[in-house]
Amino acid sequence: MYKYLFGPVSSRRLGISLGVDLVPPKTCSMDCVYCEAGRTTCLTLERREYYPTNEIIGELGNFLSGGPELDYITFSGAGEPTLHSGIGRIAEFIKGKYPDYKICLITNGTLLGDAKLAKELAAVDLVIPSLDAADEATFRKINRPGPLLSCSTLINSLASFRKTCKTSLWLEIFVVAGLNDSPESIEAIRKAVVRIKPDKVQLNSLDRPGAEKWVGKASEKELLPFVKALEPHVKVEIIGKPSVPEQEGKSKTISASDVERGILDLVRRRPCTLAEISSALALGKGRILPVIDAMAGAGRIKVEKMDRGLFYKLI
Ligand code: SF4
């Protein structure tokens, strides 16, 4: 079992992705209403070595030496990865020793205006920052940043990062109906997108339990105005359901306590379906179900029903 690595998981946009956790849950510079990792408990802009850089590098070296098939190694997890001051050293280690693997950074973008960080990210192949609002009031409602962060600073940071960095840049917009989908809000986002010039925009919406219960999945009708406004300027994609490889029939020899540890390791980062757990642990659903039922019965995890099915999450 690894402490800082998770997966590989089947990701909606990146294919088979090995996740790397760089900050403890839930350390972030924002507290988004839709966050799949729950509410932010450490709201900060301070960059420091939240986990020992050498230990993360050690786990990566151990995992990658086996030559696993991956589409990406992704800095993501339950918090904002750019807060980790060793992110550059970790990315350089991967590219130096395992140059065939591509690195992706999923970030809220709040620190990308920092020239030192931008240099540290030179080894990263793909950066996916978020921009859910381009006016101050909506930004505060949806992303709930600390008092020192403003929406205009975030947009300036994204635009300057885009100008100075060679990496591919996909901009993610998380649509929360009733919060950022008014014509005024969409027009402000359009102007910001024209300024930032990302390689593409990805429209995302909640498909698993988020930080606030009232946030739901945006319908196609609610996503369409974003597509219409942005498509003349940039390629727009709507992120769909992940294709979760079927693991039925596989039943590795693994103890119930190891299955339980694996399940906890996944759901402490974000709520997961049975199929996602089965795929990530490479175990048949029949092997996982009795363990997960026992954990739910003992009150160790919660079950929540969403459109996409039952999600298991940490209490
Ligand atoms: S969605 Fe990302 S930026 Fe927003 S609170 Fe969660 S980890 Fe932080």
Boltz pocket constraint, residues with backbone or C-beta under 6 A from the ligand:
constraints:
  - pocket:
      binder: B
      contacts: [[A, 27], [A, 28], [A, 29], [A, 30], [A, 31], [A, 32], [A, 34], [A, 35], [A, 36], [A, 37], [A, 38], [A, 40], [A, 77], [A, 78], [A, 79], [A, 80], [A, 107], [A, 108], [A, 143]]
      max_distance: 6.0
